[in-house]
Amino acid sequence: MNDSKANRRLVWGLLLVLAILQPGTALADGTIRIHLTQKVQVDSEQITLAQIADILGPDPQQTASMGTVPVGRSPLPGQSLWLHPGQVQNSLKQQGWDAHLFEITANGPVKVTRNHATLPPEMVSAAVVEFIERHAPWDREQIKIRPIRYRQSHQLPPGKVSLMVTAPKHTDWLGAIPFKVRIKVDGQTVKRTSVPAYIEVWQDVVLTARPLGKNQPIGASDIQVKKMNLARVPSKALFDPKQVIGKRSSRTVAANTILRSDQVHETLMVRKGDVVQVLAESKVLRITTQAVAKENGIFGDNIQVMNMSSRKNFFAQVVDAQTVKVDFSSTRE
């Protein structure tokens, strides 16, 4: 309570004492006097009569009860509204107070201002950056967050402020992402906002150092490694030279092209029509024969071959350029 309001209450208290001592004064008839103040500041959602007026009457319990009557909803934090005597009178009537029991002595309206705390945009941006650094599935050294251009400040009710940041579902944490921020005061959500952020993730990517011809063997001198923003890297891109060296290009590829997994293939060990040695062995027996490859194969592939003696087809696993291997049971024909 400020000094001016305390002084007004003191004056009205003296008038009440005088009224009691001098039965001929206006308060002697039992009427409750409501004196509206000119300006008040409030914190609560609802405005009560006691917040905007001095209430004087012969019965303290009655005046205290009247003071709890809501006379309007508070404005938004940092904003103001005007309450007129007619509004106050209607509110009292709606709460069951007989108009003959009270008298509003002020003529002008009351300016009601809602107290507030300001949340600067920098705090919102900082909360989003912290959230990204804690939850993004990348090493912190890989991440670069572009400056967040969030300029909106928020006026909040007084209290303890906390921010809850969430990312969109199924985000890949690359490029432009709209993060949602819930602003809470004393644990209650008072505002929601969206904060756009742009995330760059830098990683080594394999590119061609020179043009590659179709089915050309790829050596270390044919490629280069560059650190690139993954938001600009195509799907199926290759990141490790080991995924490329020793393989062949599946098509013509220009120089300085990001290599993809569908642009390279393993070097063929066995080609269709090659004569290979078939190895069939068990713990106690080892048999070899010759067969003709019916299809191409790389190391570890199961390809179809034809036994040159029986002319029967069966599947065998490629071991090297001259050898395929089968289970012993597969060759008993």
C-alpha positions as CSV (number, residue, x, y, z in Angstrom):
1,M,0.0,0.0,0.0
2,N,1.5,3.4,-1.0
3,D,1.5,6.4,1.4
4,S,-1.3,8.3,-0.4
5,K,-3.7,5.4,0.0
6,A,-2.7,4.9,3.6
7,N,-3.4,8.6,4.2
8,R,-6.8,8.3,2.6
9,R,-7.7,5.4,4.8
10,L,-6.6,7.3,7.9
11,V,-8.9,10.3,6.9
12,W,-11.8,7.9,6.3
13,G,-11.1,6.2,9.6
14,L,-11.3,9.5,11.4
15,L,-14.6,10.3,9.6
16,L,-16.0,7.0,10.7
17,V,-15.0,7.8,14.3
18,L,-16.6,11.2,14.1
19,A,-19.8,9.6,12.6
20,I,-20.0,7.2,15.5
21,L,-19.5,10.0,18.0
22,Q,-21.9,12.3,16.2
23,P,-25.1,10.4,15.4
24,G,-26.3,13.2,13.1
25,T,-23.7,12.6,10.4
26,A,-24.2,10.7,7.2
27,L,-22.6,7.4,8.4
28,A,-25.0,7.1,11.2
29,D,-27.7,5.8,8.8
30,G,-25.7,2.6,8.3
31,T,-24.9,3.3,4.6
32,I,-21.5,1.9,3.4
33,R,-19.4,4.6,1.7
34,I,-17.3,3.5,-1.3
35,H,-14.6,6.0,-2.4
36,L,-13.0,5.0,-5.6
37,T,-9.3,5.8,-6.1
38,Q,-7.9,7.3,-9.3
39,K,-5.1,4.8,-10.1
40,V,-4.2,1.4,-8.8
41,Q,-1.8,-1.4,-9.7
42,V,-2.8,-5.0,-9.4
43,D,-1.1,-8.4,-9.7
44,S,-4.1,-10.8,-9.7
45,E,-6.3,-12.0,-12.6
46,Q,-9.4,-10.5,-11.0
47,I,-9.9,-7.0,-9.6
48,T,-11.7,-6.8,-6.3
49,L,-13.5,-3.8,-4.8
50,A,-11.0,-3.5,-2.0
51,Q,-8.2,-3.0,-4.5
52,I,-9.7,0.0,-6.1
53,A,-11.7,1.7,-3.3
54,D,-11.7,2.7,0.3
55,I,-14.8,1.1,1.9
56,L,-16.2,2.6,5.1
57,G,-19.2,1.5,7.1
58,P,-20.4,0.8,10.7
59,D,-19.9,-3.0,10.4
60,P,-16.2,-4.0,9.7
61,Q,-17.2,-7.6,8.8
62,Q,-19.7,-6.2,6.3
63,T,-17.2,-3.9,4.7
64,A,-14.6,-6.6,4.6
65,S,-17.0,-8.9,2.8
66,M,-17.9,-6.2,0.3
67,G,-14.2,-5.7,-0.4
68,T,-13.9,-9.2,-1.8
69,V,-16.5,-8.6,-4.5
70,P,-14.9,-9.0,-8.0
71,V,-15.6,-5.9,-10.1
72,G,-13.7,-6.9,-13.3
73,R,-11.0,-9.0,-14.9
74,S,-7.5,-7.5,-14.8
75,P,-5.9,-6.3,-18.0
76,L,-3.0,-8.2,-19.5
77,P,0.4,-7.7,-17.8
78,G,1.7,-4.2,-18.5
79,Q,-1.6,-3.0,-19.8
80,S,-4.4,-0.8,-18.3
81,L,-8.1,-0.5,-18.3
82,W,-10.7,1.9,-16.8
83,L,-13.4,0.9,-14.3
84,H,-16.4,3.3,-14.1
85,P,-18.6,3.8,-11.0
86,G,-21.5,2.2,-13.0
87,Q,-19.5,-0.9,-13.5
88,V,-18.7,-1.2,-9.8
89,Q,-22.4,-0.7,-8.9
90,N,-23.5,-3.4,-11.3
91,S,-20.9,-5.8,-10.0
92,L,-22.2,-5.3,-6.4
93,K,-25.8,-5.8,-7.5
94,Q,-24.8,-9.0,-9.3
95,Q,-23.3,-10.2,-6.1
96,G,-26.5,-9.6,-4.2
97,W,-25.7,-6.3,-2.6
98,D,-28.8,-4.0,-2.3
99,A,-28.2,-0.6,-3.9
100,H,-29.7,1.0,-0.7
101,L,-26.9,-0.4,1.4
102,F,-24.0,1.5,-0.2
103,E,-23.1,4.8,-1.9
104,I,-20.2,5.3,-4.4
105,T,-18.8,8.8,-3.6
106,A,-16.3,9.2,-6.4
107,N,-17.4,10.4,-9.9
108,G,-14.5,9.5,-12.1
109,P,-13.3,6.1,-13.3
110,V,-10.4,4.2,-11.9
111,K,-7.3,3.4,-14.0
112,V,-6.2,-0.1,-13.3
113,T,-2.7,-1.2,-14.4
114,R,-1.5,-4.8,-14.3
115,N,1.9,-5.2,-12.9
116,H,4.3,-7.2,-15.1
117,A,7.8,-8.5,-15.6
118,T,9.5,-8.3,-19.0
119,L,11.0,-11.3,-20.6
120,P,13.6,-10.1,-23.2
121,P,14.0,-11.9,-26.5
122,E,17.6,-12.8,-25.7
123,M,16.5,-15.1,-22.9
124,V,14.1,-16.9,-25.3
125,S,16.9,-17.3,-27.9
126,A,19.4,-18.5,-25.3
127,A,16.9,-21.2,-24.1
128,V,16.5,-22.5,-27.7
129,V,20.3,-22.6,-28.3
130,E,20.8,-24.5,-25.0
131,F,18.0,-27.0,-25.9
132,I,19.6,-27.7,-29.3
133,E,23.1,-28.2,-27.8
134,R,21.6,-30.7,-25.3
135,H,19.3,-32.7,-27.6
136,A,20.7,-32.6,-31.1
137,P,22.1,-36.0,-32.2
138,W,25.4,-34.5,-33.3
139,D,28.8,-33.8,-31.6
140,R,28.9,-30.2,-30.4
141,E,32.0,-29.6,-32.5
142,Q,29.9,-30.4,-35.6
143,I,27.1,-28.0,-34.9
144,K,26.9,-24.4,-35.9
145,I,23.7,-22.5,-34.9
146,R,23.1,-19.4,-37.0
147,P,22.2,-16.3,-34.9
148,I,18.6,-16.5,-33.9
149,R,16.7,-13.4,-35.0
150,Y,14.0,-13.4,-32.4
151,R,12.9,-9.9,-31.5
152,Q,9.7,-10.3,-29.5
153,S,9.8,-9.4,-25.8
154,H,7.0,-10.6,-23.5
155,Q,5.2,-8.9,-20.6
156,L,4.4,-11.5,-17.9
157,P,2.7,-11.6,-14.6
158,P,5.2,-11.3,-11.6
159,G,6.6,-14.6,-10.5
160,K,9.2,-17.2,-11.2
161,V,9.7,-17.5,-15.0
162,S,10.7,-20.8,-16.7
163,L,10.9,-21.8,-20.4
164,M,10.1,-25.2,-21.9
165,V,11.4,-25.8,-25.4
166,T,10.3,-28.6,-27.7
167,A,11.4,-29.6,-31.2
168,P,9.0,-30.7,-34.0
169,K,8.3,-34.4,-34.2
170,H,10.6,-36.4,-36.6
171,T,13.0,-33.5,-37.1
172,D,16.3,-34.4,-38.6
173,W,18.0,-31.5,-36.8
174,L,19.3,-30.0,-40.0
175,G,18.5,-26.6,-41.7
176,A,15.6,-24.4,-40.6
177,I,13.6,-25.8,-37.7
178,P,10.7,-24.0,-35.8
179,F,11.0,-24.7,-32.1
180,K,8.1,-24.2,-29.8
181,V,8.6,-22.4,-26.5
182,R,6.1,-22.5,-23.6
183,I,6.6,-19.6,-21.2
184,K,5.6,-20.4,-17.6
185,V,5.2,-18.2,-14.5
186,D,5.2,-20.1,-11.2
187,G,4.7,-23.4,-13.1
188,Q,1.7,-22.2,-15.1
189,T,1.9,-21.7,-18.9
190,V,1.1,-18.0,-19.7
191,K,2.3,-17.8,-23.3
192,R,3.4,-19.9,-26.2
193,T,5.7,-18.8,-29.0
194,S,7.6,-20.2,-32.0
195,V,11.3,-19.5,-32.5
196,P,12.9,-20.4,-35.8
197,A,16.5,-21.6,-35.7
198,Y,18.9,-22.8,-38.5
199,I,21.2,-25.6,-37.6
200,E,24.3,-26.4,-39.7
201,V,26.0,-29.7,-39.1
202,W,29.5,-30.0,-40.7
203,Q,31.0,-33.4,-41.5
204,D,33.6,-34.9,-43.8
205,V,32.1,-36.0,-47.2
206,V,33.8,-37.9,-50.0
207,L,33.9,-36.2,-53.4
208,T,35.5,-37.1,-56.7
209,A,38.9,-35.4,-57.3
210,R,38.7,-36.0,-61.1
211,P,36.1,-37.4,-63.5
212,L,35.3,-41.1,-63.2
213,G,34.3,-43.4,-66.1
214,K,31.8,-46.1,-65.9
215,N,33.1,-49.2,-64.1
216,Q,36.4,-47.4,-63.4
217,P,38.4,-48.7,-60.4
218,I,38.5,-46.0,-57.7
219,G,41.8,-45.3,-56.0
220,A,42.9,-42.8,-53.3
221,S,44.0,-40.3,-55.9
222,D,40.5,-40.3,-57.5
223,I,38.7,-38.9,-54.4
224,Q,39.0,-36.0,-52.0
225,V,37.4,-35.3,-48.6
226,K,35.8,-32.0,-47.7
227,K,33.9,-30.9,-44.6
228,M,30.4,-29.8,-45.7
229,N,27.1,-28.7,-44.3
230,L,24.9,-31.8,-44.2
231,A,21.8,-29.8,-45.0
232,R,23.3,-29.5,-48.5
233,V,24.5,-33.1,-48.9
234,P,22.3,-35.6,-50.8
235,S,20.9,-38.7,-49.3
236,K,23.1,-41.8,-49.7
237,A,26.2,-39.6,-49.6
238,L,29.4,-41.4,-48.6
239,F,31.5,-40.1,-45.6
240,D,34.4,-42.4,-45.3
241,P,37.1,-43.0,-48.0
242,K,37.1,-46.7,-47.0
243,Q,33.6,-46.9,-48.4
244,V,35.0,-45.9,-51.9
245,I,38.6,-46.9,-52.4
246,G,38.9,-50.3,-54.1
247,K,35.5,-50.2,-55.6
248,R,34.3,-49.2,-59.1
249,S,32.1,-46.4,-60.3
250,S,28.7,-47.7,-61.5
251,R,28.3,-44.8,-63.9
252,T,30.2,-41.7,-65.3
253,V,30.7,-39.2,-62.5
254,A,32.0,-35.6,-63.0
255,A,34.8,-34.1,-60.9
256,N,33.9,-32.4,-57.6
257,T,30.8,-34.5,-57.2
258,I,29.6,-35.8,-53.8
259,L,29.8,-39.6,-54.2
260,R,26.7,-41.6,-53.3
261,S,26.4,-45.3,-52.5
262,D,24.4,-45.9,-55.7
263,Q,27.4,-44.5,-57.8
264,V,29.9,-47.1,-56.6
265,H,29.9,-50.9,-56.5
266,E,32.2,-53.6,-55.3
267,T,34.9,-54.8,-57.7
268,L,33.7,-58.1,-59.3
269,M,35.7,-61.1,-58.3
270,V,33.8,-63.6,-60.5
271,R,32.2,-62.8,-63.8
272,K,29.5,-64.7,-65.6
273,G,31.1,-67.5,-67.6
274,D,34.3,-67.7,-65.5
275,V,35.5,-71.2,-64.7
276,V,36.0,-71.5,-60.9
277,Q,37.1,-74.1,-58.5
278,V,34.4,-75.4,-56.2
279,L,35.5,-76.2,-52.7
280,A,33.2,-78.5,-50.6
281,E,34.5,-79.6,-47.2
282,S,33.5,-80.9,-43.9
283,K,35.4,-81.8,-40.7
284,V,36.6,-85.0,-42.2
285,L,36.4,-84.6,-46.0
286,R,37.5,-82.1,-48.6
287,I,36.4,-82.2,-52.3
288,T,37.1,-79.9,-55.2
289,T,35.6,-79.7,-58.6
290,Q,35.2,-77.2,-61.4
291,A,32.1,-75.2,-62.3
292,V,31.1,-72.3,-64.5
293,A,29.7,-69.1,-63.0
294,K,26.2,-68.3,-64.1
295,E,26.3,-64.7,-62.8
296,N,28.6,-62.0,-61.5
297,G,29.7,-61.9,-57.9
298,I,31.8,-60.0,-55.4
299,F,33.4,-61.4,-52.2
300,G,30.9,-63.0,-50.0
301,D,28.1,-63.2,-52.6
302,N,26.2,-66.4,-53.1
303,I,26.1,-66.9,-56.9
304,Q,24.7,-69.7,-59.1
305,V,27.3,-72.0,-60.7
306,M,27.0,-75.1,-62.9
307,N,28.9,-78.3,-62.2
308,M,31.0,-79.0,-65.3
309,S,30.7,-82.7,-64.9
310,S,27.0,-83.2,-63.9
311,R,25.8,-80.0,-65.6
312,K,23.7,-79.3,-62.5
313,N,23.3,-75.8,-61.0
314,F,23.8,-74.9,-57.4
315,F,24.7,-71.9,-55.3
316,A,28.2,-71.2,-53.9
317,Q,29.8,-68.4,-52.0
318,V,32.6,-66.3,-53.7
319,V,35.9,-66.7,-51.8
320,D,38.2,-65.1,-54.4
321,A,38.6,-64.6,-58.1
322,Q,39.1,-68.4,-58.7
323,T,37.3,-70.1,-55.8
324,V,33.7,-70.6,-54.6
325,K,32.7,-72.6,-51.5
326,V,29.6,-74.7,-50.7
327,D,28.4,-76.8,-47.9
328,F,29.6,-80.4,-48.4
329,S,25.9,-81.6,-48.7
330,S,25.4,-79.3,-51.7
331,T,27.9,-81.1,-53.9
332,R,26.7,-84.7,-53.3
333,E,25.0,-85.1,-56.7
